[in-house]
């Protein structure tokens, strides 16, 4: 868990990550001035997404990490699938 957070914080900042942080910060200031406390939660969500470099903005719309965790097995081979053509 620590490496997940640590890697998220130290990942290079992209334009979309910076825009998420800026939007969250501006929304947080505006919500504080208007005393709209529920909007502060939305702003905190945007800031947290930017800081941890996470979000559901991908092509497939998933929040899954790019790599799968290693389960300790050394079985990296894939099984070939054989198809049989069916004719009518």
C-alpha positions as a Markdown table, in Angstrom:
| # | Residue | x | y | z |
|---|---|---|---|---|
| 1 | Unk | 0.0 | 0.0 | 0.0 |
| 2 | Unk | 2.8 | 2.4 | 0.8 |
| 3 | Unk | 4.5 | 1.8 | -2.5 |
| 4 | Unk | 1.2 | 2.4 | -4.3 |
| 5 | Unk | 0.9 | 5.9 | -2.6 |
| 6 | Unk | 4.6 | 6.6 | -2.9 |
| 7 | Unk | 4.7 | 5.8 | -6.7 |
| 8 | Unk | 1.5 | 7.9 | -7.2 |
| 9 | Unk | 3.0 | 11.0 | -5.5 |
| 10 | Unk | 6.3 | 10.8 | -7.3 |
| 11 | Unk | 5.0 | 10.1 | -10.8 |
| 12 | Unk | 5.7 | 12.9 | -13.3 |
| 13 | Unk | 3.1 | 15.6 | -13.5 |
| 14 | Unk | 1.2 | 15.7 | -16.8 |
| 15 | Unk | -1.0 | 18.5 | -18.1 |
| 16 | Unk | -4.2 | 16.7 | -17.1 |
| 17 | Unk | -2.8 | 16.0 | -13.6 |
| 18 | Unk | -2.0 | 19.7 | -13.2 |
| 19 | Unk | -5.4 | 20.7 | -14.4 |
| 20 | Unk | -7.1 | 18.4 | -12.0 |
| 21 | Unk | -5.1 | 19.9 | -9.1 |
| 22 | Unk | -5.7 | 23.4 | -10.3 |
| 23 | Unk | -9.5 | 22.8 | -10.7 |
| 24 | Unk | -9.7 | 21.2 | -7.2 |
| 25 | Unk | -7.7 | 24.1 | -5.6 |
| 26 | Unk | -9.9 | 26.8 | -7.2 |
| 27 | Unk | -13.0 | 24.9 | -6.3 |
| 28 | Unk | -11.9 | 24.5 | -2.7 |
| 29 | Unk | -11.2 | 28.3 | -2.4 |
| 30 | Unk | -14.6 | 29.1 | -4.0 |
| 31 | Unk | -16.4 | 26.7 | -1.7 |
| 32 | Unk | -14.7 | 28.1 | 1.4 |
| 33 | Unk | -15.7 | 31.6 | 0.4 |
| 34 | Unk | -19.3 | 30.6 | -0.2 |
| 35 | Unk | -19.4 | 28.3 | 2.9 |
| 36 | Unk | -20.6 | 25.4 | 0.7 |
| 37 | Unk | -19.1 | 22.6 | 2.7 |
| 38 | Unk | -20.3 | 19.7 | 0.4 |
| 39 | Unk | -18.5 | 21.3 | -2.5 |
| 40 | Unk | -15.3 | 21.1 | -0.4 |
| 41 | Unk | -15.6 | 17.4 | -0.5 |
| 42 | Unk | -15.8 | 17.4 | -4.3 |
| 43 | Unk | -12.7 | 19.7 | -4.4 |
| 44 | Unk | -10.9 | 17.4 | -2.1 |
| 45 | Unk | -11.6 | 14.5 | -4.4 |
| 46 | Unk | -10.1 | 16.4 | -7.4 |
| 47 | Unk | -7.0 | 17.3 | -5.4 |
| 48 | Unk | -6.6 | 13.8 | -4.1 |
| 49 | Unk | -6.9 | 12.4 | -7.7 |
| 50 | Unk | -4.2 | 14.8 | -8.8 |
| 51 | Unk | -1.9 | 14.1 | -5.9 |
| 52 | Unk | -2.1 | 10.3 | -6.2 |
| 53 | Unk | -2.2 | 10.4 | -10.0 |
| 54 | Unk | -5.4 | 8.3 | -10.1 |
| 55 | Unk | -8.6 | 8.8 | -11.9 |
| 56 | Unk | -11.2 | 7.3 | -14.2 |
| 57 | Unk | -10.3 | 9.3 | -17.2 |
| 58 | Unk | -8.9 | 6.4 | -19.3 |
| 59 | Unk | -10.2 | 5.2 | -22.7 |
| 60 | Unk | -12.0 | 2.2 | -21.1 |
| 61 | Unk | -13.2 | 4.2 | -18.1 |
| 62 | Unk | -11.5 | 2.0 | -15.6 |
| 63 | Unk | -9.5 | 2.8 | -12.5 |
| 64 | Unk | -7.4 | -0.3 | -12.7 |
| 65 | Unk | -3.6 | -0.1 | -12.5 |
| 66 | Unk | -1.6 | -0.6 | -15.6 |
| 67 | Unk | 0.2 | -3.7 | -14.3 |
| 68 | Unk | -1.0 | -6.8 | -12.5 |
| 69 | Unk | 0.4 | -7.7 | -9.2 |
| 70 | Unk | 2.9 | -10.6 | -9.2 |
| 71 | Unk | 1.4 | -13.6 | -7.5 |
| 72 | Unk | 4.7 | -15.5 | -7.0 |
| 73 | Unk | 4.3 | -18.0 | -9.8 |
| 74 | Unk | 6.8 | -18.1 | -12.6 |
| 75 | Unk | 4.2 | -19.3 | -15.2 |
| 76 | Unk | 4.4 | -16.6 | -17.8 |
| 77 | Unk | 3.5 | -18.8 | -20.8 |
| 78 | Unk | 0.2 | -18.4 | -22.6 |
| 79 | Unk | -1.8 | -21.3 | -23.9 |
| 80 | Unk | -2.5 | -21.4 | -27.6 |
| 81 | Unk | -6.1 | -21.5 | -28.6 |
| 82 | Unk | -7.0 | -23.7 | -31.6 |
| 83 | Unk | -10.2 | -22.9 | -33.5 |
| 84 | Unk | -12.2 | -25.3 | -35.6 |
| 85 | Unk | -14.1 | -24.0 | -38.6 |
| 86 | Unk | -17.7 | -25.2 | -38.7 |
| 87 | Unk | -19.3 | -25.4 | -42.2 |
| 88 | Unk | -23.0 | -25.7 | -43.0 |
